[in-house]
Amino acid sequence: MIPAVSVPTTPRVHAWVSSCGLAGVLLTLAAPVRAQCTDRDLSVGVSVRVCDTSGTTHAIASVDLAAGDVALRGSRSSERGRSARSWGQTVEGAVLVVQAGPFAFPSFTPTGLTVGAGEHWSDTADDRAHAVLGFDARGVGVFLPAPLAVPAEPWQDTVVSGVSIVRDGVVMTPCEGEGCEPMPRTGLGLTADGRRLVIAVAERATDPELGALLADAGVLDGLRSGSGATSTLWGGADEFLVPSSDGNAREAAAHLAVVDRSSGAEFRLRGVVAEAGDPDTTLRDAMLTVETLGGAVVAMGTPVTDGAYWEFSLPVREYVVRASRSGYRTGCKICVGVPAEDVWCSLFLEPGSGVETCAPPPRTLDVGPYPEAPEVPDGADAGVTRPPIDDGCATAGQAPGGALAMILLALAGVRRRVR
């Protein structure tokens, strides 16, 4: 564990704070604003920095999506209406859990396209008001901004929708409506190389302040996935790294878990071996091998039924499955494990000789193109949930970043009293 550090900022800060009743109030900090931060490694590829700035906590988690033991798990529709703690305790290997999108209460219906564990929430769809952050089963992510209309598609294993707060590395300003109100907020974003998912959770922040935390951590594109009392950061050790604003574990619609696959979670890899083009011709005497992406053989065997059915129970990983039989070209397939699930990985062999080559696809997603959603007339009910419009309190400003983000978080309490 890295010991707590003291991060100094400018000793004296002058900032204009806008409100409905005041054109501007000049605030002066007579003493330095210092953030006390602690760094922790939660698992291989997952770390978090928790900082306290004048009694206000925020956390930045970094998730290496290319690390072999890192996986993402979104909640299913049947798992809605749970707190981060109660849901996270059911996800084997979960090391972090955050809110995964705004929702309507009391139905716990997400506003925007939502997918968890490969299952599309049937009562959700993308709209022109929300950006989409989607991941395939390998944890490869893509950010799709509004107003693109993104449908539910087979590649989607986890999808979170939310309000864009960072685009092309720049914090989006000005804020709008309730996005200008300091409150608990959760943000998610991808770095430029797509390798890291960054999670920011703050006890009190506006959208630009939350965006500044993400941008300062290297995020290229990011969104706000939660706000209010449901915006928390729960750790797998049954602790809230950033607790609820009222001290209670509030229920939300969808959640996102970062999973440590080395924790012992297993899945069942299963399938059949048959002739390509003629699935009724099963190959009962085929030889099967299961390898890691690094080439280590972890399982071998033959089908267990006359129908050439086979299965192996394995730690959750990404595997290459090979099947060979005399008179047929050796076939292979890459299959990704899902904790506590059955994953089908059938192989169909071509008559002949030789060996099929299987290489992991590049860690990029080639999706779309998607059309822009049509404009929705004001007042029309087209399934688009718009945030409430602030009555003149929204203000423009330069995108904050780095140490300035911490200062803004510290000022949030003062700004609240001014209003």
N, C-alpha and C positions, 0 to 999 in steps of 0.2 A: 504494500500500500504506500502511495506517495503521501508524505506528511502535508498537512494544511499549509497553504502559502498565503501571503498577504500581497494583493495586487494593488499598488497605488494608482490613483488616477489624478487628474488635475486638481490641485489643492482648492481652487476657487472657481466655481462654475456659475455663469449667468445664463439663464434660459427663459424665454418668453413662453408662458403657459396660457393657452387659449381657453375660454369658457364662454357660456352663453351670456353671462352677466358682466364679464370683464373683457375688455379688448386685449389686455395683456397684463400679467403680473410678473414682476422681476423677482426671481428667486435667487438667493445667494447662499451657498454652502460655505460656512466659515471654517469647516474642518475637512480634511481629506475624506473621500469616499473610498473605502477599502473592501474588497471582496475576499472573504475567507473561503478558500476552495480546498476540496479534498478529492484526489483521484483514486479510482478503484478499478481493478480488472475483475469483471464478473465471470468471464469464461474466456477461452481462447477466441480472439477476434472481437470481443465485446468489452468496452470500457465505458466508464461514466465519470464525469466531473460534476460534483455537487458544490455549489457556491452559495454563500450567505452574504448579502449586501444590505447592511443596515436592517437586519431582521427579515429581509425578503429572500426566499430561497428560489434558485433556479438550477436546473441540471441540464447537461449536454451529454448525450450518449452517442458513442461512435460504434457502428456495427459493420464489420468487414464481411460483406456479402459473399466474397469469394473464399472465405475460410471454410475448410472442409467440414467443421462441426457446427457451423452456424446455419440456422434455418429460420424461416418466418412462418407464423401460423395465425391466420385471421379467424375470427369467430364465425360460426355458422348462424344461419337465421334462427335455428332452434335454440341457440345459446344467447339470444338477446335478453336484455333486462337484467343483467348481472353486473356486479361491481368488478373492478379490475382485480381485486383480491379473490373473490369467489370464483371467477372464471379462470384466472391464472393458476389457481391451485388444482384445476382439472387438466391443465396442459402439461404433460410430462416434459421436464427439462426446461420449462420457461424460466428465463433469467430477468426479463423485463416485460412489462405489460403497460400499454397506453391506450387512450381512447382513439378509436379509428373512424372518425367522422361525426358531423353534426346529426341530430335526430329530432324527431317529433315525439313529444311526451303527451299522453301516457302510453301510446302504442309502441314506443321504442322502434319507430320506423326511420331508418337512415334517410337523409336527404342527399341523394346522389348515388351513383352506381356503387354497389358494395358486393364483394366476393370474399368468402372465407373458406379455407381448406378445399378450394376448387369448386365450391358451391355458390352459385349466384343467388343472392337474396331476391326472390321473385317480385317482391313489392318495391324494388328499387330500380332506378334507371338513371342514366346520365342526363344532365341538363346543361344549359348554357351558362349556369351560374357558378358551377363548381369545376375545379381542376380534378384530374384523376391521376393517382399514383398507383401503378399496377406492377405486379411481380408475377413471374412464372414460377413453376415448381422448383426451379433451381435457385430462386432468389434473385434472378436478373430483373432489374426494374426499369421502368420508363415513366416519364412525366408527360402528361398530355393536358395542356392548358385549356381552359374555357376560351372560346365557345365551341370547341370541337365536340361533336356528338359521338361518344364512344359506346358501342353496344357491348353486351356480354358476349365473350368469345372464349373458345376452348383454351387458349394460352393462359388465361387469367386464373391464377391460383389464389392470389390475394389482391384485392383492390380496395383502396381507401379514397374517398372523395373529400374535398374541402376547399376552403377559400385560398386562392393564390396569394402568397406573401413575399416570395422571392422568385424573380425571373432573370435568367442569364447572369446570376450572381449579384443582382441589384435588388435591394429591398424596395417593395412596391409602396409608393406613397402617392397621394395622401391616403390616409385611412378613411373608411366609410362607416357610418352608422355605429353599431356596437363594437366595431373593430377599433374605435378610438377610445373606448372605455377601458381603463386598467382593470384587469381581472385575471383569474387563472387561465392559462392557455397552453395548448400542446401543438407543436409543429413537427412536421416530417419533411425531409428533403434528401435529394441525391447529390453526390459530388459530381464534378464534371466527367470523371472517368467511369461513373456508374458503379464503382466498386464499394463505396461506403454509403450506408444509410445513416443519416444524422437525425437524432431525436432531441428536441428541445422542449422542456416543460418548465414553466415559470409560474410562481404563485401570483404575481401581479405584473401584467404587461399589456401593452396595446399590440395591435397587429404589426406595426413597424418595428417595435421593440423586440417582439418575438422573431420577426424576420431578420433583424440585426444579429441575434444570437445564432441563427442558422447560417447566415452569410459569413459571419466571422469564423465559423467552423468549417468553411469550405463548400457550402451548399451552392449548387448551380441553380436548381429550381426546387421550390418548397411550397408547402401549403399548411394552413392551420386545420388540424384534424379534431380539435376539441377545445372547449372553453367552459368556464363556470366550475361548479363544484365537482363535475365528473372528470375534470382535467387533473389527472394524477399520474405519478410514475411509481409503479409497484415493482419491487424486486423479488426475485425468486426465493429469497431467504425470508419471505413473509414480512417484509418491511416496506413502508412507503418512503421512497427516497425523496419524493415531493408529495406531501399529503394533500387531501382535500381541503378546500378553503374553510369548511365548517367542521373539520375533524372527523367526518363520517365518510365511509366508503360508499359513495353514491352509485346507483345503477346507471348504465348507459346502454346504447343499442349494440354497437360493434366495438371490438377491441382488437389490438394487434399485439402478438407476443413474439419476442425474440427468443429462440429456442437453442439450447446447447445440446446438440445431438450426441455428445460424448457422455451424457449423463446416464446412459443405459437404455434409453427408449428404443424399442424394437418395432418392427413391422413384419408383415408376412408378404414375401415376394412369391408370386404364383403365376402359372400359365400353362399352356399346352405347347407341344411341338408337333407341327404338321407340315405337309407339303404345300409350297406356295401355289396358289391358284386352285387348290383342292383340299380345303380344310378338313374334309371327311377322311382323307388319307393321313391318319395320325402315325407318328414315328415313335413307337413304344420303346425302342432300344437306342434312342439317341442319348448321347452323353452331354451333360450340362456342366458348365463351370460358371462361377460368379466371381468377378474380379473387382477390386477397387479401381478408381481411375488411374491410380499409380501402377497397376498391373499385378498387385498381390492377390492370389487366389484365396477366397474366404469360404467357398463352398463348392462341392462337387457332388454329382449324383446322376441318377437316371429317373425318368418318369415313374410314378408310383401306381398308376392305373393303366388298364388296357387302352384308355382313351388318351394316353400320353400326357396326363396331367402331372404337374410337379409343383413343389412348393419348398421354400426355405424361410426360416425365421432368422432375421438379421438385424444388426444395429442400423438405425436410420442413417442412410448415406445415399450417395449416387453411385450406381454400379453398372458394370458392363456384363451382360449375360450372354454367354456363347453356347451354341448347340451344334454338335457335329454328329454325322452318321455316314457310314460308307455309302457311296453313290450320290451324295449330296454335297453341295457347297456349304462349308461351315458358315453359319449365320450368327449375327450378333445384334444386340440392342442395348441402348442405354436407358436405365430405369431409375427413377428417383423415389426413395423411401419417404413415407409419411408416418409419423408416430402413431402407433396403435391402430394402423389401418391395413387393409389388404390392397396390394398394388398388383394389377395384372400386367404381365410382361411376356406374352406369348411370342413364339418365334416360328416363322414359316420359311422352310428351306427350299432352295432351288435345286433341282436335279443337276448333277454335274460334279465338278471338282473345284478346288480353290478355297480361299478364305475371304469372307467379307470383312472389310475394315470398318471399325467403329471408333470415332474420335469425338470427344465432347464438343458440342457446338460452341462457338465463341460466346463470350458473356455479353451479348448484345441482343436486343429484341427488334425484329423487323416487323412492325405492326402497322395497320392502317393501309392506305390513307383514310382519314375520317373527314367527313364534311363538317362544315360549321353548322351548328344548330340554327334554325330560323329565329328571327327576332320574336320575342313574345310581347304582345301589346301590354301596356300598363293596365293592370286590373284584370287581365285574363288569367284564368286558372288552367295552366298547362303543365301542372306537376312541378313547376319551378318554385322553389322556396327562396325568397329574397330576404336578406337581413333587414331589420327595421331601419328606416332612414332617420338619421340624427337630425334634430331640428336646428341645424346651423352650427353645431359644435365641432363638426369634422374640420380638421385643419391640415394644411399642407406643410411639408418640411423636407429637409434633406434626409436621405437614408442614413440612420445611425449605424455605427458599426464598432466592433472591438470594445475597448474600454468604455466608450460612450454608451454602449448598450447597458452596461452595468450601472452607469450613472443614471440613465433614464429609468431603470427599474427602481433605483433608490428614490428618485424623485416622485414615483408614482403615488406614494402615500401622501406627499405634500400636495400634489396636483388634485388628488381626490378631495382634500379639505378645501382647496380654493374653489372648486366647483360647488 
